[in-house]
Amino acid sequence: MAATPDIRIAPGTQEWGQAAASLILSVSQQAIQAHGRCLIALSGGATPKTLYHVLATPEWATRFDWSRMVFLFGDERCTPPDHPESNFRMAQTELFQPLNIRPEQVYRMKGESDDATAAAREYEATIRRLTSSPAPRVPVLDLVLLGIGDDGHTASLFPGTAALQEDKRIVTVGHAPTGIRSRLTVTLGVLNHAAVVLFLVTGSGKAQMVRRVLNQESEADRSLPAARILPASGRLVWMLDHSAAQQLKKTSSPQGET
């Protein structure tokens, strides 16, 4: 049975950042205690960037055992790593460099590859090696950070695309309707096997899609990529600010902290 979403609503951006950082700290500590490291898949976008700023502040940077964190990516645009729209570049600038994360702790997707399919296969092999999960076993990541697009996409799993239907590979090539079209992305299989999936969503512009994904009032809502993130045995947490949560039914209320 899939996990019931744990919906957490913060009154503002500052409180949201503190709550998200606190949850990630708790998850990382539990993972490190259990098996000596925390394997986290990062997301790109403006909202994670806000979180990375918080994590890099002195208040939070000193609380984490960063040496035991291993960083992966949930998706990447097919661009060089120094491209302005590269998820790796954003994480490198906002998180890895400020925290002095060692390069050997970071596993990026090679978006610059001439062969995106080969790059996806290579990244799948990397995840399988890190988790000692040969095919067909599905790897378990300790924490996956996700955002949500205006069309309900998450990672680079877009509505109506082949990547959303992929059920054999754990990394594949995704195709966006606008912007940089070609992407690398993890698939629903690995997302739904994660120990903790954390959606990071802020702003009133996301409120309608948050309502559709969480309330699932129609079949169209239930088929949205973000609505198909339903961890089989892990935790599913939605970290929202008040603006992003403003269209939710009153029955959706904040849950207690870990």
Residue, then its C-alpha position, 0 to 999 in steps of 0.5 A: m500500500a502506497a504511503t499517505p502524503d505527509i503534508r507540512i505547511a509553513p507560514g512563509t518562506q523563512e519558516w519553510g526553509q527552516a522546516a525543510a532543512s530540519l527534515i533533511l537533517s533528520v533523514s540524513q542522521q537516520a540514514i547515516q546511523a543505519h548504514g554509514r551514509c546518506l544517499i540523496a538525489l537533488s532537484g534543480g529549480a528556484t525552490p531547491k535553490t532557496l533550500y540550498h541557501v539555507l543549508a549552506t548558512p552557518e546555522w545549518a552547515t555545522r549540524f550536518d555530517w557532510s562527509r557522509m553525504v553522497f549526492l546524486f541528481g534526479d534529472e538534468r538538462c542535456t547541457p554542459p555542466d557549466h551551462p546556466e540551466s544545468n542543475f549540477r551547476m546550480a548545486q555546485t554554486e549554491l551547495f557543494q562549493p559553499l560547504n566544501i563538498r569533495p568532488e568524489q561525493v558528487y555523481r552528476m548526470k553527463g548532460e553534455s554527452d552526444d548520446a543521451t541514451a548512453a549517458a542514461r545507461e551510464y548513470e543507471a550503472t552508477i546508481r546500481r553500483l553505489t547501492s549494490s543493486p544489480a538489475p532487476r533489483v530496484p535501488v533504494l535511495d535514502l532521500v529524493l528531492l522533487g519539485i513540481g512544474d506547472d504541467g504537473h511534471t516532476a524530475s523530467l517526467f512530463p505528461g504524455t511522454a515515454a519516460l513516464q511509462e518506462d518500467k524497466r530502466i531506472v534512468t532514461v531520456g526525458h523530453a520537455p515540451t519547452g526550453i531545453r527539450s532533451r533531459l536525463t531523468v530517473t524513472l518512477g520505479v526508483l522514485n517510488h522505492a526511495a526511503v523518503v521522497l520530499f516535494l519542495v513547493t512554494g508560491s501561489g503559482k503552484a497552488q492549483m497544481v498542488r491541489r490537483v495532485l494532492n486532492q486528485e479530484s479527477e482521473a486527469d489529476r491522478s494521471l499527472p506525473a507528480a501524482r504518480i509518486l507513491p512510495a511503496s514502503g517509504r515516506l512521502v512528504w510535501m513541504l509547502d509554504h502557505s501560498a502553495a497550499q492555499q487551494l488545498k481542502k481544509t482536511s489537508s493539515p500540517q503534520g507533526e515534525t519528525 
